[in-house]
Amino acid sequence: MKLFPRNTHFTFLVLPDGSKPALRFRVSAALLLVIPILISLLIVIASTLYLLHERNNRQLERLHLQLASDSEAHQVQLADKEALITKLQTDLVQLAQQADAVDARMEELNKLESDMKSLVGLSTDKTAKATDGDGVGGEQLDATDADIQELVDQTKSFYTSIGGEINELKNRLTSTTKEVQKKKQVLRLTPTYWPTESERITSLFGVRIDPFTNHPGVHKGMDIAGKTGDSVFAAADGYVQETGYMSERGNYIVVSHKNGIATKYMHLYKVLAHRGDSIEQGDLIGLLGSTGRSTGPHLHFEVMKYGVSVDPKPYLKMGIKGIPTDVQLEKRQD
Ligand SMILES: [Zn+2]
């Protein structure tokens, strides 16, 4: 059933106020049906477009917010990274400075090794480097990436080479320690230990004018002036061969050492060691005095090799104390 018959038309009259003529619209019934459908369709399309537009707007807004938030996070990250880079660069500079300190320490160790060798009379290599001092100041410029890279390379290369140097020094110190121990052992068996407290030499080994006869005579030892009761020490490891009293020697001790060497200690106030005692270098064996043929308190120290008196100076020179530079030949003491 049809609402209207085919080709039905409707006429609309618009009657304005006053004397204006009426407006007449003739519309077909079909058109009257299509128009509301079209209008509805337009409304649906418009609503859909509006909703889509709104949704896009919201999405865009969300994206903006997201972007702003991301950008802020990135700024924070960037600032953190920059702080980290600055810290790493500072650490690097400190590491490079520490490298200098390590280098200086290595020099100290090398010097200590030399000192240790000198102490026992071993030959040393004089290879100590001169240091540049601690001066600071000058124009301050920011370090460029190239500067930092150079510092990284230098520091890396330093730490690589110092590892090798430390190993080398360790090996050298091990061998030096062995050499020193060996030398120390030799020095312990040789009369190198300064035999009393005082360092005042008053008469050397050799020909001199005899203090009693005023005629040339041979002095077989070295006289070291001191106070009565001063300690007298064994000049090397050995055993007490003889002790006693003789009118010329006064109270005396003879100590026998290795390699045909013996030492004599004369004019003692008191003999503390006993015949046959095994003694070590530096042991207290007697007290200094002026007994026998003596003009005042002193130690007459004598070194003998295979029974012949020799100059004690070269032996004592090898010892830790060495020979005093200030020899005061003020008085002949015998
Ligand atoms: Zn003497």
Boltz pocket constraint, residues with backbone or C-beta under 6 A from the ligand:
constraints:
  - pocket:
      binder: B
      contacts: [[A, 203], [A, 219], [A, 221], [A, 222], [A, 223], [A, 299], [A, 300], [A, 301], [A, 333], [A, 334]]
      max_distance: 6.0
